Amino acid sequence: MAQITEMCYYIVSLLCKVVLSLIALYVVRRRIKMKRVYELADKLKNSYKPLPLIGHAYMALGTNEDRLNVLKQFSSEAINNKHGVTGAWIGMNFYVVVADPLAAEVLTKAVLVKSDMKAFRHLTGKYGSIFAPLDIWRRHRRVVLHSFSEKHLRDYIEIFANRSLTAVEELDVVADNGPFSIWDRILEYSMTSVSQSLLGMENIDIKDKEHELFMQAFSMYLQYTAEKMSQPWLRSDVIFRIMPIYKKLEKWKNVIHSFIEQVIRKNMSKPAGSPKNVMETIMETSRSFEQPFSLEELRDELVVLILASIDTSTVAVCFTCLMMAMHPECQERAYKEVMEVMKDATAPTIDHLSKLTYLDAVIRETLRLYPPVPLIARKVDEDVELPTGLTIVPNCELLISVWAIHRHPRHWGSDADIFNPDRFLKPSERPGGSFMAFGYGPRNCIGYRLAMKSTKIVLSSIIRRFRILPPSNQSQFELKLKYDVMLKDVNNFQIQLQRRK
Ligand code: HEM
């Protein structure tokens, strides 16, 4: 008996020694691999202490409002650092938080690899350019960029203009009737106009069962993704795959994929004509460039475009509505401009849009203060030297704080927090990277021009018919913000609409 106990003791102690040696080996190897990262982290220490193993992740526990506050805290540390950057540990990964536009310009040009957003990559598949390896991204970006050229945008604008008229009719039902959330109605505008311009689904009825399920699938997918991102333990694939959330994401992904594949197949069986929507343009362009996109490639790219466009555009329109409600003088100036430019036209055309310069400035100023994408993440794969001389090294990640860049007092002045669209009307000496609502450099937003046009279209249609008012009678209500994949209003964009006489 004593011999067996001794033997067990021996085996257990041997096992412990092996495990401890393996851990020590891992720590040493990691120390060597990450030596330069630790040196960089030492230079970028700030007021917030990282804890062993979890780093600063403890600060991000809590609500989406708390998470935005963490972004603000690190942003202000970065603004006050002489290099315009600071450091943050999330688990064992080191992130460089960037708040200086000049540093961000250099980094967005030099660092092209995206951080691994597994939750989204699961949906955008092997070929969706946004998270695909660089060789796939390059080929896809060339084809997709061509599909969003000014020539092609003209073809899509009419779709957005007609959809904006439908949106205004639906808003009329709730006008003069007290406060309501404008989110769902603008989301419907974005979803229907995007489905029509991207997938060529004409005469979409939002009540159409299949389309409704498809759109529900997108909302549900985004909701579960936000949930997944707020639970750090789900970062581990092993844990994630055994949790119920994995099955839910799988289910909605399959709905999205099979719907898009069905639309593509239907389109492929039609006789070829001149392309009328993004899907047809991509098919034609990929054919004329080199190799035509396969069904899977086209499906994944369309998923990317839908994913990248719907919520971002909806957030942009909703925040601009809030700004107009809070700044009635800006709204009246934009209204007068719209009336002068459009006169009796029923719907805005591409030529009207180019003349709406004040409305353009109102939208840009809104996107400056409330960028729908307040953080851009990248993975550093080679040395990059910042203009201040600091070298950012491989094996760390970047969090470019668009939030901080847009409120940097050196570039936007001491009144950087004040809403003033006139900033965008005068020529300025500001560096190009000081406005990054649509990113910067070779990976900037492909849909930038379409997004600006679509936002102008729906806003011009809304302010022609209604006056946008705050939800209560005070114009200076306080905005409460949260970070849930995107920047959003905690109160879900409550406003009132008053019909203009
Ligand atoms: C107001 C609306 C929008 C905002 C604020 C916005 C913002 C952004 C930002 C900040 C990036 C860069 C991310 C990075 O560098 O990592 C980006 C990339 C992208 N956006 Fe947008 N976007 C908007 C609308 C759209 C629309 C309408 C489309 C397409 C129809 C679109 C398609 C894309 C794509 C495909 C990328 C990835 C580009 C690449 O990686 O090469 N976006 N967007």
Residues whose N, C-alpha, C, O or C-beta is under 5 A from the ligand:
A	BS01	HEM	I130 R141 L305 A308 S309 T312 S313 A316 P372 V373 I376 A377 M436 A437 F438 G439 P442 R443 N444 C445 I446 G447 L450 A451
